[in-house]
Amino acid sequence: MAAGHPLTDEDRWPWLDTIAAWIDERVAAGEPAVVTCSALKKIYRDKLRRQGVVFVYMQGTFDEVMERLSHRQGHFMKPSMLQSQSDILEEPGDGEIHVNVHIGQADPEHEAVAVAGALGL
């Protein structure tokens, strides 16, 4: 990605395996944790899905995301790559435990309550 080339599924699997192992370690230790990644496809989220895992979907239009992305300084994700990310995005479905947070209207206190509710806390 740093070279401006989108990752393939084959590129992503080892990275997702590493994240899944990290999640398993936290769960086994009884430690709460937060991990961020762009699990854009359902099959990626299926790899990370565990009891107690809640996905937070940072929802926004292409233009809203592009606006934010174009102002990043020194980030590996180039604005020219957003289209490839958008093309493969599969929004979380009703069968997936998740919370939608619209990037233009995020209220941290409200979203923390929503996540806690999704976890049954």
Stockholm file with secondary structure:
# STOCKHOLM 1.0

chainA/1-121         MAAGHPLTDEDRWPWLDTIAAWIDERVAAGEPAVVTCSALKKIYRDKLRRQGVVFVYMQGTFDEVMERLSHRQGHFMKPSMLQSQSDILEEPGDGEIHVNVHIGQADPEHEAVAVAGALGL
#=GR chainA/1-121 SS CTTSCCCCHHHHHHHHHHHHHHHHHHHHHTCCCCCCCCCCSHHHHHHHCCTTCCEEEEECCHHHHHHHHHTCSSCSSCGGGHHHHHHHCCCCCTTSCEEEEETTSCCHHHHHHHHHHHTTC
#=GC SS_cons         CTTSCCCCHHHHHHHHHHHHHHHHHHHHHTCCCCCCCCCCSHHHHHHHCCTTCCEEEEECCHHHHHHHHHTCSSCSSCGGGHHHHHHHCCCCCTTSCEEEEETTSCCHHHHHHHHHHHTTC
//
